[in-house]
């Protein structure tokens, strides 16, 4: 994978183009803890589980980032959108398009010791008739970034939307706490 980008304002805005090749190896599981996935799920439950293919993926993106501190933001926002085309190069059954959108906004108060953090993201896919989104490239929810109470990859489908709100406060230097709500 690679990306070309251009920063028209040399600071906050980035426009660019992603491109790359994705070789997928879906095969039988090797763990002895349970049955292998292809024995548990049918092709309709997990599209692509019985066929291997590779993808060429490419598309444009735009990002605007005015966060005050990228690693520990207290003020500002980050907004990103990308549109990727996944072209199936082997089987000609799994070509699809995907839109990924992400936004985060930080609102400080009480001398920036307390922050309201708002996050929203979406992953939308669509296919032409007769095409499918393989299960391993479907948008997922559940991990430390979106639905924090659920295991990674807990939910998957062709589309996803995640919303999150946090109230953060600095207990002492280097130690913050947060209350959050994810949906």
Helices and strands as residue ranges (DSSP letters): E 2-6, E 13-23, H 37-40, E 54-65, E 76-88, E 96-109, E 114-126, G 135-137, E 139-141, E 155-157, E 159-172, E 175-182
